Amino acid sequence: MTKNRVITVELVRCKKDVVKKLGHDFVEIDPPKILFKADYFYPAFQDQYGTWLAADEEGEAHVISEAPEQVDDDPWFELYFKKV
């Protein structure tokens, strides 16, 4: 018997562009790759661990919040996104 899991989905609006950062040991691409575009809307969903993810412009999932209850409890999320 399998246990059904409820999937929570929230619609979020990007407040300012989110660009891909590679880290201090890598050469950044120029112009920077935009993962999420300002004023665009994205569906956000939780994985099995409670981490919130959203798919970027190319369909690749990225962590946008690590708050297990509400997506907007994460300070990084609040900087770049707004729950609608």
ABEGO torsion letter per residue (X at the ends): XBBBBBBBBBBBBBABBBBBBAEAABBBBOBBBBABBBGBBBBBBBBAAGBBBBBBAAGBBBBABABAABAAABAAAAAABBBX
